Amino acid sequence: MQNLLTPEEIAVQAGAEDLPHRLPAADVFALRAARLRQLADGHAMADFLRFAAHLADAQDTLLRHRTPETRPDDAHLQRCRQHGMPPIGAYDAALPADWAYLLQAIAAEVAPHAPAGLQNALADLADFPRARLDALARDILRTEEHLANAVELALAPLIGASLQVLWTARARALQPADVPAGFEGSQCPACGSHPVASILRIGDGGHGVRYATCSLCATEWHVTRIKCVPCLNTRDIAYQALDGASGNPHPAVKAETCPDCHSSLKIVSMERDPLVDAFADDLATLALDMLVDETGFHRAGRNLFLFTP
């Protein structure tokens, strides 16, 4: 039998074989929905995870039926490569004309499965001021959410889901060479958004290679293991996991903590479970966030299905 490599050995040896980034697959939302349903079985948050699966189903339908996005022009892509800028940057991006249609379509798909609190917000959606919806969407893209009331809080995951469809479609229009490479950053090289978590992959990306996963466009970018993704510190990185009377209920998920920036970002391992999805497994392990918070580390992962007052 071949001996397993340590994380440090993987970090040294992976450089010649790993991919600098991975653009999202066509079935990214379908796989996410399936994983959410798998995780929901027997989970204390089963209803929430199953509703999230319905949201992902709606995203999958819209992405599959959406007219393919136009790839950015060569001059724009050249500037982005030259200056290390994301080619489909989200921070100051204009909202597409049809984004509100996507929101309404997602709302219609999930309405039969929505919890009572969201049902009330969905009933008000048709009369909700468009200017305020646009402002909420722009705030989410800029990671500057200002949720003023319960209706906005309830609608935020649906707005986030519609934005994910838009930017995932844009990312799928890119070619691998369009995305700046050669550096390990704390934000997505395709759209500039923050990661939801990171994932240890198996297979064509290099066995045991770690990628951060974008919370918006689902692009993944390589970040060396044993390194804090938010601040790129490599000293005294540690890991925490859930543990109960019957063992760890989520053995493929750990929280990577950094003493420099006091942040925590989850890392999910396909080596432990080949079906993991960074976004879905993040939602299923919110208890781990609570555990890590008690030890003085703040959650760095951004999940667009998860908004708190």
Secondary structure as GFF3:
##gff-version 3
##sequence-region A 1 309
A	DSSP	alpha_helix	7	13	.	.	.	ID=ss1
A	DSSP	three_ten_helix	14	16	.	.	.	ID=ss2
A	DSSP	beta_strand	21	22	.	.	.	ID=ss3
A	DSSP	alpha_helix	28	40	.	.	.	ID=ss4
A	DSSP	alpha_helix	46	65	.	.	.	ID=ss5
A	DSSP	alpha_helix	74	83	.	.	.	ID=ss6
A	DSSP	alpha_helix	99	110	.	.	.	ID=ss7
A	DSSP	three_ten_helix	111	113	.	.	.	ID=ss8
A	DSSP	alpha_helix	116	125	.	.	.	ID=ss9
A	DSSP	alpha_helix	130	141	.	.	.	ID=ss10
A	DSSP	alpha_helix	150	172	.	.	.	ID=ss11
A	DSSP	three_ten_helix	176	178	.	.	.	ID=ss12
A	DSSP	beta_strand	195	201	.	.	.	ID=ss13
A	DSSP	beta_strand	209	214	.	.	.	ID=ss14
A	DSSP	beta_strand	220	222	.	.	.	ID=ss15
A	DSSP	beta_strand	238	240	.	.	.	ID=ss16
A	DSSP	beta_strand	253	257	.	.	.	ID=ss17
A	DSSP	beta_strand	263	269	.	.	.	ID=ss18
A	DSSP	alpha_helix	278	284	.	.	.	ID=ss19
A	DSSP	alpha_helix	286	294	.	.	.	ID=ss20
A	DSSP	beta_strand	298	299	.	.	.	ID=ss21
###
